[in-house]
Amino acid sequence: MRMRFGLVASVMMVLAVLIGRPALSEQRGVRAAGESSPPVPDIVMPPGNAQHGQYIAEHVAMCVECHSGRDRYGNIAAGEKYLGGPIPFMPPSSEWATSIPRNRGLPGYTDGMAMRLLTQGAIGRDGRQLKLPMPRFRMTPQDAADVIAFLRSAR
């Protein structure tokens, strides 16, 4: 019985890491207006592989699905990949974003901010948790560097 419980607890811990646990900002709540955002630590980012980053962004993390404009048939519009757009459904609460921003080129993000975004659970430029439906990614530093390299080079 004890061994089975340990196995179940271990599996649950792994799932929590893979799915993403609440970020520190979610656990502590929203900062007060005017409170400064936490500094982004300087990072030594591994060299990114843009081809692998494209694979992750388009087939694993599925960034392309939300961060791209669509035509009248619901298909990703030519030339609109990663340029953002409206959420195609009514958000269930004010906790959700009403539009999806551009992420081609990662405008406004330093490499450190982008790395934090992809490895620490969707922490935005200002240090706050991004609104849903943004997934709480917990990528490895190498996968995040690959996605960053791809999004910075995407045309």
CNS distance restraints for C-alpha pairs under 8 A (distance, minus, plus):
assign (resid   1 and name CA) (resid   5 and name CA) 6.28 0.50 0.50
assign (resid   2 and name CA) (resid   6 and name CA) 6.25 0.50 0.50
assign (resid   3 and name CA) (resid   7 and name CA) 6.25 0.50 0.50
assign (resid   4 and name CA) (resid   8 and name CA) 6.20 0.50 0.50
assign (resid   5 and name CA) (resid   9 and name CA) 6.03 0.50 0.50
assign (resid   6 and name CA) (resid  10 and name CA) 6.07 0.50 0.50
assign (resid   7 and name CA) (resid  11 and name CA) 6.21 0.50 0.50
assign (resid   8 and name CA) (resid  12 and name CA) 6.15 0.50 0.50
assign (resid   9 and name CA) (resid  13 and name CA) 6.19 0.50 0.50
assign (resid  10 and name CA) (resid  14 and name CA) 6.31 0.50 0.50
assign (resid  11 and name CA) (resid  15 and name CA) 6.18 0.50 0.50
assign (resid  12 and name CA) (resid  16 and name CA) 6.09 0.50 0.50
assign (resid  13 and name CA) (resid  17 and name CA) 6.39 0.50 0.50
assign (resid  14 and name CA) (resid  18 and name CA) 6.22 0.50 0.50
assign (resid  15 and name CA) (resid  19 and name CA) 5.85 0.50 0.50
assign (resid  16 and name CA) (resid  20 and name CA) 5.63 0.50 0.50
assign (resid  16 and name CA) (resid  21 and name CA) 5.86 0.50 0.50
assign (resid  17 and name CA) (resid  21 and name CA) 6.40 0.50 0.50
assign (resid  17 and name CA) (resid 138 and name CA) 7.37 0.50 0.50
assign (resid  18 and name CA) (resid 138 and name CA) 6.98 0.50 0.50
assign (resid  19 and name CA) (resid 136 and name CA) 7.56 0.50 0.50
assign (resid  19 and name CA) (resid 137 and name CA) 7.77 0.50 0.50
assign (resid  20 and name CA) (resid 121 and name CA) 6.63 0.50 0.50
assign (resid  20 and name CA) (resid 136 and name CA) 5.60 0.50 0.50
assign (resid  20 and name CA) (resid 137 and name CA) 6.47 0.50 0.50
assign (resid  20 and name CA) (resid 138 and name CA) 6.36 0.50 0.50
assign (resid  21 and name CA) (resid 121 and name CA) 7.71 0.50 0.50
assign (resid  21 and name CA) (resid 136 and name CA) 7.72 0.50 0.50
assign (resid  22 and name CA) (resid  26 and name CA) 5.73 0.50 0.50
assign (resid  22 and name CA) (resid  27 and name CA) 6.41 0.50 0.50
assign (resid  22 and name CA) (resid 121 and name CA) 7.38 0.50 0.50
assign (resid  22 and name CA) (resid 136 and name CA) 7.86 0.50 0.50
assign (resid  23 and name CA) (resid  27 and name CA) 6.42 0.50 0.50
assign (resid  23 and name CA) (resid 120 and name CA) 7.01 0.50 0.50
assign (resid  23 and name CA) (resid 121 and name CA) 5.78 0.50 0.50
assign (resid  23 and name CA) (resid 122 and name CA) 7.92 0.50 0.50
assign (resid  23 and name CA) (resid 123 and name CA) 7.73 0.50 0.50
assign (resid  23 and name CA) (resid 129 and name CA) 7.02 0.50 0.50
assign (resid  24 and name CA) (resid  28 and name CA) 6.19 0.50 0.50
assign (resid  25 and name CA) (resid  29 and name CA) 5.61 0.50 0.50
assign (resid  25 and name CA) (resid  30 and name CA) 6.43 0.50 0.50
assign (resid  25 and name CA) (resid 128 and name CA) 6.24 0.50 0.50
assign (resid  25 and name CA) (resid 129 and name CA) 6.02 0.50 0.50
assign (resid  26 and name CA) (resid  30 and name CA) 7.13 0.50 0.50
assign (resid  26 and name CA) (resid 129 and name CA) 6.68 0.50 0.50
assign (resid  30 and name CA) (resid 128 and name CA) 7.36 0.50 0.50
assign (resid  31 and name CA) (resid  35 and name CA) 6.30 0.50 0.50
assign (resid  37 and name CA) (resid 126 and name CA) 5.55 0.50 0.50
assign (resid  37 and name CA) (resid 127 and name CA) 5.22 0.50 0.50
assign (resid  37 and name CA) (resid 128 and name CA) 7.68 0.50 0.50
assign (resid  38 and name CA) (resid 126 and name CA) 7.90 0.50 0.50
assign (resid  38 and name CA) (resid 127 and name CA) 6.02 0.50 0.50
assign (resid  40 and name CA) (resid 112 and name CA) 6.25 0.50 0.50
assign (resid  40 and name CA) (resid 113 and name CA) 6.37 0.50 0.50
assign (resid  40 and name CA) (resid 116 and name CA) 7.88 0.50 0.50
assign (resid  41 and name CA) (resid 112 and name CA) 6.79 0.50 0.50
assign (resid  42 and name CA) (resid 112 and name CA) 6.38 0.50 0.50
assign (resid  43 and name CA) (resid 112 and name CA) 5.98 0.50 0.50
assign (resid  45 and name CA) (resid 111 and name CA) 7.68 0.50 0.50
assign (resid  45 and name CA) (resid 141 and name CA) 7.54 0.50 0.50
assign (resid  45 and name CA) (resid 145 and name CA) 6.61 0.50 0.50
assign (resid  46 and name CA) (resid 141 and name CA) 7.38 0.50 0.50
assign (resid  46 and name CA) (resid 142 and name CA) 6.19 0.50 0.50
assign (resid  46 and name CA) (resid 145 and name CA) 6.28 0.50 0.50
assign (resid  47 and name CA) (resid 142 and name CA) 7.87 0.50 0.50
assign (resid  47 and name CA) (resid 145 and name CA) 6.69 0.50 0.50
assign (resid  47 and name CA) (resid 146 and name CA) 7.62 0.50 0.50
assign (resid  48 and name CA) (resid  53 and name CA) 7.68 0.50 0.50
assign (resid  48 and name CA) (resid 142 and name CA) 7.05 0.50 0.50
assign (resid  48 and name CA) (resid 143 and name CA) 8.00 0.50 0.50
assign (resid  48 and name CA) (resid 145 and name CA) 4.73 0.50 0.50
assign (resid  48 and name CA) (resid 146 and name CA) 4.14 0.50 0.50
assign (resid  48 and name CA) (resid 147 and name CA) 7.46 0.50 0.50
assign (resid  48 and name CA) (resid 148 and name CA) 7.18 0.50 0.50
assign (resid  48 and name CA) (resid 149 and name CA) 5.18 0.50 0.50
assign (resid  48 and name CA) (resid 150 and name CA) 7.91 0.50 0.50
assign (resid  49 and name CA) (resid  53 and name CA) 6.13 0.50 0.50
assign (resid  49 and name CA) (resid 145 and name CA) 7.47 0.50 0.50
assign (resid  49 and name CA) (resid 146 and name CA) 4.68 0.50 0.50
assign (resid  49 and name CA) (resid 147 and name CA) 7.84 0.50 0.50
assign (resid  49 and name CA) (resid 149 and name CA) 6.36 0.50 0.50
assign (resid  49 and name CA) (resid 150 and name CA) 7.30 0.50 0.50
assign (resid  50 and name CA) (resid  54 and name CA) 6.04 0.50 0.50
assign (resid  50 and name CA) (resid 146 and name CA) 5.39 0.50 0.50
assign (resid  50 and name CA) (resid 147 and name CA) 6.63 0.50 0.50
assign (resid  50 and name CA) (resid 148 and name CA) 7.73 0.50 0.50
assign (resid  50 and name CA) (resid 149 and name CA) 4.93 0.50 0.50
assign (resid  50 and name CA) (resid 150 and name CA) 4.04 0.50 0.50
assign (resid  50 and name CA) (resid 151 and name CA) 7.85 0.50 0.50
assign (resid  50 and name CA) (resid 153 and name CA) 7.42 0.50 0.50
assign (resid  51 and name CA) (resid  55 and name CA) 6.50 0.50 0.50
assign (resid  51 and name CA) (resid 146 and name CA) 7.69 0.50 0.50
assign (resid  51 and name CA) (resid 150 and name CA) 6.77 0.50 0.50
assign (resid  52 and name CA) (resid  56 and name CA) 6.35 0.50 0.50
assign (resid  52 and name CA) (resid 143 and name CA) 7.99 0.50 0.50
assign (resid  52 and name CA) (resid 146 and name CA) 6.08 0.50 0.50
assign (resid  52 and name CA) (resid 147 and name CA) 7.46 0.50 0.50
assign (resid  52 and name CA) (resid 150 and name CA) 7.96 0.50 0.50
assign (resid  53 and name CA) (resid  57 and name CA) 6.03 0.50 0.50
assign (resid  53 and name CA) (resid 143 and name CA) 6.88 0.50 0.50
assign (resid  53 and name CA) (resid 144 and name CA) 7.74 0.50 0.50
assign (resid  53 and name CA) (resid 145 and name CA) 7.72 0.50 0.50
assign (resid  53 and name CA) (resid 146 and name CA) 4.20 0.50 0.50
assign (resid  53 and name CA) (resid 147 and name CA) 3.85 0.50 0.50
assign (resid  53 and name CA) (resid 148 and name CA) 7.11 0.50 0.50
assign (resid  53 and name CA) (resid 149 and name CA) 6.75 0.50 0.50
assign (resid  53 and name CA) (resid 150 and name CA) 5.16 0.50 0.50
assign (resid  53 and name CA) (resid 151 and name CA) 7.82 0.50 0.50
assign (resid  54 and name CA) (resid  58 and name CA) 5.91 0.50 0.50
assign (resid  54 and name CA) (resid 146 and name CA) 7.86 0.50 0.50
assign (resid  54 and name CA) (resid 147 and name CA) 6.51 0.50 0.50
assign (resid  54 and name CA) (resid 150 and name CA) 5.64 0.50 0.50
assign (resid  54 and name CA) (resid 151 and name CA) 7.79 0.50 0.50
assign (resid  55 and name CA) (resid  59 and name CA) 5.52 0.50 0.50
assign (resid  55 and name CA) (resid  60 and name CA) 7.01 0.50 0.50
assign (resid  56 and name CA) (resid  60 and name CA) 4.72 0.50 0.50
assign (resid  56 and name CA) (resid  61 and name CA) 5.70 0.50 0.50
assign (resid  56 and name CA) (resid  62 and name CA) 7.29 0.50 0.50
assign (resid  56 and name CA) (resid 143 and name CA) 7.74 0.50 0.50
assign (resid  56 and name CA) (resid 147 and name CA) 6.75 0.50 0.50
assign (resid  57 and name CA) (resid  61 and name CA) 5.26 0.50 0.50
assign (resid  57 and name CA) (resid  62 and name CA) 5.32 0.50 0.50
assign (resid  57 and name CA) (resid  63 and name CA) 5.05 0.50 0.50
assign (resid  57 and name CA) (resid  64 and name CA) 6.39 0.50 0.50
assign (resid  57 and name CA) (resid 147 and name CA) 6.40 0.50 0.50
assign (resid  58 and name CA) (resid  62 and name CA) 4.82 0.50 0.50
assign (resid  58 and name CA) (resid  63 and name CA) 6.13 0.50 0.50
assign (resid  58 and name CA) (resid  64 and name CA) 5.49 0.50 0.50
assign (resid  58 and name CA) (resid  65 and name CA) 7.71 0.50 0.50
assign (resid  62 and name CA) (resid  66 and name CA) 7.66 0.50 0.50
assign (resid  63 and name CA) (resid  67 and name CA) 5.99 0.50 0.50
assign (resid  63 and name CA) (resid  82 and name CA) 7.73 0.50 0.50
assign (resid  64 and name CA) (resid  68 and name CA) 5.72 0.50 0.50
assign (resid  64 and name CA) (resid  81 and name CA) 6.41 0.50 0.50
assign (resid  64 and name CA) (resid  82 and name CA) 5.97 0.50 0.50
assign (resid  65 and name CA) (resid  76 and name CA) 7.70 0.50 0.50
assign (resid  66 and name CA) (resid  84 and name CA) 7.18 0.50 0.50
assign (resid  66 and name CA) (resid  85 and name CA) 7.77 0.50 0.50
assign (resid  66 and name CA) (resid  87 and name CA) 7.69 0.50 0.50
assign (resid  66 and name CA) (resid 100 and name CA) 6.69 0.50 0.50
assign (resid  67 and name CA) (resid  81 and name CA) 6.96 0.50 0.50
assign (resid  67 and name CA) (resid  82 and name CA) 4.68 0.50 0.50
assign (resid  67 and name CA) (resid  83 and name CA) 6.06 0.50 0.50
assign (resid  67 and name CA) (resid  84 and name CA) 4.28 0.50 0.50
assign (resid  67 and name CA) (resid  85 and name CA) 6.57 0.50 0.50
assign (resid  67 and name CA) (resid 100 and name CA) 5.90 0.50 0.50
assign (resid  67 and name CA) (resid 101 and name CA) 6.55 0.50 0.50
assign (resid  67 and name CA) (resid 102 and name CA) 6.15 0.50 0.50
assign (resid  67 and name CA) (resid 103 and name CA) 6.68 0.50 0.50
assign (resid  68 and name CA) (resid  76 and name CA) 6.27 0.50 0.50
assign (resid  68 and name CA) (resid  77 and name CA) 7.54 0.50 0.50
assign (resid  68 and name CA) (resid  80 and name CA) 5.52 0.50 0.50
assign (resid  68 and name CA) (resid  81 and name CA) 4.49 0.50 0.50
assign (resid  68 and name CA) (resid  82 and name CA) 4.60 0.50 0.50
assign (resid  68 and name CA) (resid  83 and name CA) 5.36 0.50 0.50
assign (resid  68 and name CA) (resid  84 and name CA) 4.90 0.50 0.50
assign (resid  68 and name CA) (resid  85 and name CA) 6.26 0.50 0.50
assign (resid  68 and name CA) (resid 102 and name CA) 7.81 0.50 0.50
assign (resid  69 and name CA) (resid  76 and name CA) 5.84 0.50 0.50
assign (resid  69 and name CA) (resid  77 and name CA) 5.74 0.50 0.50
assign (resid  69 and name CA) (resid  80 and name CA) 5.15 0.50 0.50
assign (resid  69 and name CA) (resid  81 and name CA) 6.60 0.50 0.50
assign (resid  69 and name CA) (resid  82 and name CA) 7.66 0.50 0.50
assign (resid  69 and name CA) (resid  83 and name CA) 6.61 0.50 0.50
assign (resid  69 and name CA) (resid  84 and name CA) 5.95 0.50 0.50
assign (resid  69 and name CA) (resid  85 and name CA) 5.22 0.50 0.50
assign (resid  69 and name CA) (resid  86 and name CA) 7.89 0.50 0.50
assign (resid  70 and name CA) (resid  74 and name CA) 5.31 0.50 0.50
assign (resid  70 and name CA) (resid  75 and name CA) 5.22 0.50 0.50
assign (resid  70 and name CA) (resid  76 and name CA) 4.33 0.50 0.50
assign (resid  70 and name CA) (resid  77 and name CA) 4.66 0.50 0.50
assign (resid  70 and name CA) (resid  80 and name CA) 7.47 0.50 0.50
assign (resid  71 and name CA) (resid  75 and name CA) 5.51 0.50 0.50
assign (resid  71 and name CA) (resid  76 and name CA) 6.26 0.50 0.50
assign (resid  71 and name CA) (resid  77 and name CA) 5.02 0.50 0.50
assign (resid  76 and name CA) (resid  80 and name CA) 6.98 0.50 0.50
assign (resid  76 and name CA) (resid  81 and name CA) 6.95 0.50 0.50
assign (resid  77 and name CA) (resid  81 and name CA) 7.22 0.50 0.50
assign (resid  80 and name CA) (resid  84 and name CA) 7.74 0.50 0.50
assign (resid  81 and name CA) (resid 104 and name CA) 7.76 0.50 0.50
assign (resid  82 and name CA) (resid 102 and name CA) 5.66 0.50 0.50
assign (resid  82 and name CA) (resid 103 and name CA) 5.41 0.50 0.50
assign (resid  82 and name CA) (resid 104 and name CA) 4.93 0.50 0.50
assign (resid  83 and name CA) (resid 101 and name CA) 7.02 0.50 0.50
assign (resid  83 and name CA) (resid 102 and name CA) 4.20 0.50 0.50
assign (resid  83 and name CA) (resid 103 and name CA) 6.33 0.50 0.50
assign (resid  83 and name CA) (resid 104 and name CA) 6.08 0.50 0.50
assign (resid  84 and name CA) (resid  99 and name CA) 7.62 0.50 0.50
assign (resid  84 and name CA) (resid 100 and name CA) 5.10 0.50 0.50
assign (resid  84 and name CA) (resid 101 and name CA) 4.50 0.50 0.50
assign (resid  84 and name CA) (resid 102 and name CA) 4.10 0.50 0.50
assign (resid  84 and name CA) (resid 103 and name CA) 6.96 0.50 0.50
assign (resid  85 and name CA) (resid  99 and name CA) 5.87 0.50 0.50
assign (resid  85 and name CA) (resid 100 and name CA) 5.26 0.50 0.50
assign (resid  85 and name CA) (resid 101 and name CA) 6.51 0.50 0.50
assign (resid  85 and name CA) (resid 102 and name CA) 7.56 0.50 0.50
assign (resid  86 and name CA) (resid  98 and name CA) 6.62 0.50 0.50
assign (resid  86 and name CA) (resid  99 and name CA) 4.22 0.50 0.50
assign (resid  86 and name CA) (resid 100 and name CA) 5.86 0.50 0.50
assign (resid  87 and name CA) (resid  91 and name CA) 7.78 0.50 0.50
assign (resid  87 and name CA) (resid  97 and name CA) 7.92 0.50 0.50
assign (resid  87 and name CA) (resid  98 and name CA) 5.98 0.50 0.50
assign (resid  87 and name CA) (resid  99 and name CA) 5.09 0.50 0.50
assign (resid  87 and name CA) (resid 100 and name CA) 6.38 0.50 0.50
assign (resid  91 and name CA) (resid  96 and name CA) 5.92 0.50 0.50
assign (resid  91 and name CA) (resid  97 and name CA) 7.34 0.50 0.50
assign (resid  91 and name CA) (resid  98 and name CA) 6.84 0.50 0.50
assign (resid  92 and name CA) (resid  96 and name CA) 7.13 0.50 0.50
assign (resid  95 and name CA) (resid 131 and name CA) 6.18 0.50 0.50
assign (resid  95 and name CA) (resid 132 and name CA) 6.80 0.50 0.50
assign (resid  96 and name CA) (resid 131 and name CA) 5.20 0.50 0.50
assign (resid  96 and name CA) (resid 132 and name CA) 4.72 0.50 0.50
assign (resid  96 and name CA) (resid 133 and name CA) 6.39 0.50 0.50
assign (resid  97 and name CA) (resid 131 and name CA) 5.50 0.50 0.50
assign (resid  97 and name CA) (resid 132 and name CA) 6.14 0.50 0.50
assign (resid  97 and name CA) (resid 133 and name CA) 7.09 0.50 0.50
assign (resid 102 and name CA) (resid 106 and name CA) 7.57 0.50 0.50
assign (resid 102 and name CA) (resid 107 and name CA) 7.82 0.50 0.50
assign (resid 103 and name CA) (resid 107 and name CA) 6.82 0.50 0.50
assign (resid 103 and name CA) (resid 151 and name CA) 6.94 0.50 0.50
assign (resid 104 and name CA) (resid 151 and name CA) 5.21 0.50 0.50
assign (resid 104 and name CA) (resid 152 and name CA) 6.48 0.50 0.50
assign (resid 104 and name CA) (resid 153 and name CA) 8.00 0.50 0.50
assign (resid 104 and name CA) (resid 154 and name CA) 6.08 0.50 0.50
assign (resid 104 and name CA) (resid 155 and name CA) 7.55 0.50 0.50
assign (resid 105 and name CA) (resid 151 and name CA) 5.17 0.50 0.50
assign (resid 105 and name CA) (resid 152 and name CA) 3.97 0.50 0.50
assign (resid 105 and name CA) (resid 153 and name CA) 6.58 0.50 0.50
assign (resid 105 and name CA) (resid 154 and name CA) 6.67 0.50 0.50
assign (resid 106 and name CA) (resid 114 and name CA) 7.59 0.50 0.50
assign (resid 106 and name CA) (resid 148 and name CA) 7.74 0.50 0.50
assign (resid 106 and name CA) (resid 151 and name CA) 6.46 0.50 0.50
assign (resid 106 and name CA) (resid 152 and name CA) 6.21 0.50 0.50
assign (resid 108 and name CA) (resid 125 and name CA) 7.43 0.50 0.50
assign (resid 109 and name CA) (resid 113 and name CA) 5.50 0.50 0.50
assign (resid 109 and name CA) (resid 114 and name CA) 5.73 0.50 0.50
assign (resid 109 and name CA) (resid 125 and name CA) 6.38 0.50 0.50
assign (resid 110 and name CA) (resid 114 and name CA) 6.16 0.50 0.50
assign (resid 111 and name CA) (resid 115 and name CA) 6.00 0.50 0.50
assign (resid 111 and name CA) (resid 148 and name CA) 7.60 0.50 0.50
assign (resid 112 and name CA) (resid 116 and name CA) 6.17 0.50 0.50
assign (resid 113 and name CA) (resid 117 and name CA) 6.12 0.50 0.50
assign (resid 113 and name CA) (resid 124 and name CA) 7.30 0.50 0.50
assign (resid 113 and name CA) (resid 125 and name CA) 5.98 0.50 0.50
assign (resid 114 and name CA) (resid 118 and name CA) 6.35 0.50 0.50
assign (resid 114 and name CA) (resid 148 and name CA) 6.97 0.50 0.50
assign (resid 115 and name CA) (resid 119 and name CA) 5.97 0.50 0.50
assign (resid 115 and name CA) (resid 141 and name CA) 7.14 0.50 0.50
assign (resid 115 and name CA) (resid 144 and name CA) 6.08 0.50 0.50
assign (resid 115 and name CA) (resid 145 and name CA) 6.98 0.50 0.50
assign (resid 115 and name CA) (resid 148 and name CA) 7.71 0.50 0.50
assign (resid 116 and name CA) (resid 120 and name CA) 5.28 0.50 0.50
assign (resid 116 and name CA) (resid 121 and name CA) 7.68 0.50 0.50
assign (resid 116 and name CA) (resid 122 and name CA) 7.47 0.50 0.50
assign (resid 116 and name CA) (resid 123 and name CA) 6.40 0.50 0.50
assign (resid 117 and name CA) (resid 121 and name CA) 6.23 0.50 0.50
assign (resid 117 and name CA) (resid 122 and name CA) 4.49 0.50 0.50
assign (resid 117 and name CA) (resid 123 and name CA) 4.73 0.50 0.50
assign (resid 117 and name CA) (resid 124 and name CA) 6.00 0.50 0.50
assign (resid 117 and name CA) (resid 137 and name CA) 7.62 0.50 0.50
assign (resid 118 and name CA) (resid 122 and name CA) 6.11 0.50 0.50
assign (resid 118 and name CA) (resid 123 and name CA) 7.96 0.50 0.50
assign (resid 118 and name CA) (resid 136 and name CA) 7.81 0.50 0.50
assign (resid 118 and name CA) (resid 137 and name CA) 5.33 0.50 0.50
assign (resid 118 and name CA) (resid 138 and name CA) 6.10 0.50 0.50
assign (resid 118 and name CA) (resid 139 and name CA) 5.82 0.50 0.50
assign (resid 118 and name CA) (resid 144 and name CA) 5.83 0.50 0.50
assign (resid 119 and name CA) (resid 137 and name CA) 5.99 0.50 0.50
assign (resid 119 and name CA) (resid 138 and name CA) 4.28 0.50 0.50
assign (resid 119 and name CA) (resid 139 and name CA) 4.73 0.50 0.50
assign (resid 119 and name CA) (resid 140 and name CA) 6.36 0.50 0.50
assign (resid 119 and name CA) (resid 141 and name CA) 6.72 0.50 0.50
assign (resid 119 and name CA) (resid 144 and name CA) 6.81 0.50 0.50
assign (resid 120 and name CA) (resid 136 and name CA) 7.52 0.50 0.50
assign (resid 120 and name CA) (resid 137 and name CA) 6.77 0.50 0.50
assign (resid 120 and name CA) (resid 138 and name CA) 5.59 0.50 0.50
assign (resid 120 and name CA) (resid 139 and name CA) 7.94 0.50 0.50
assign (resid 121 and name CA) (resid 129 and name CA) 7.73 0.50 0.50
assign (resid 121 and name CA) (resid 135 and name CA) 7.43 0.50 0.50
assign (resid 121 and name CA) (resid 136 and name CA) 3.95 0.50 0.50
assign (resid 121 and name CA) (resid 137 and name CA) 4.82 0.50 0.50
assign (resid 121 and name CA) (resid 138 and name CA) 5.71 0.50 0.50
assign (resid 122 and name CA) (resid 129 and name CA) 5.95 0.50 0.50
assign (resid 122 and name CA) (resid 130 and name CA) 5.67 0.50 0.50
assign (resid 122 and name CA) (resid 134 and name CA) 6.97 0.50 0.50
assign (resid 122 and name CA) (resid 135 and name CA) 6.74 0.50 0.50
assign (resid 122 and name CA) (resid 136 and name CA) 4.97 0.50 0.50
assign (resid 122 and name CA) (resid 137 and name CA) 6.21 0.50 0.50
assign (resid 123 and name CA) (resid 127 and name CA) 5.60 0.50 0.50
assign (resid 123 and name CA) (resid 128 and name CA) 5.45 0.50 0.50
assign (resid 123 and name CA) (resid 129 and name CA) 4.64 0.50 0.50
assign (resid 123 and name CA) (resid 130 and name CA) 5.88 0.50 0.50
assign (resid 124 and name CA) (resid 128 and name CA) 5.51 0.50 0.50
assign (resid 124 and name CA) (resid 129 and name CA) 6.10 0.50 0.50
assign (resid 124 and name CA) (resid 130 and name CA) 5.70 0.50 0.50
assign (resid 130 and name CA) (resid 134 and name CA) 6.60 0.50 0.50
assign (resid 139 and name CA) (resid 143 and name CA) 5.99 0.50 0.50
assign (resid 139 and name CA) (resid 144 and name CA) 5.79 0.50 0.50
assign (resid 140 and name CA) (resid 144 and name CA) 6.12 0.50 0.50
assign (resid 141 and name CA) (resid 145 and name CA) 6.02 0.50 0.50
assign (resid 142 and name CA) (resid 146 and name CA) 6.20 0.50 0.50
assign (resid 143 and name CA) (resid 147 and name CA) 6.28 0.50 0.50
assign (resid 144 and name CA) (resid 148 and name CA) 6.08 0.50 0.50
assign (resid 145 and name CA) (resid 149 and name CA) 6.06 0.50 0.50
assign (resid 146 and name CA) (resid 150 and name CA) 6.24 0.50 0.50
assign (resid 147 and name CA) (resid 151 and name CA) 6.09 0.50 0.50
assign (resid 148 and name CA) (resid 152 and name CA) 6.01 0.50 0.50
assign (resid 149 and name CA) (resid 153 and name CA) 6.26 0.50 0.50
assign (resid 150 and name CA) (resid 154 and name CA) 5.83 0.50 0.50
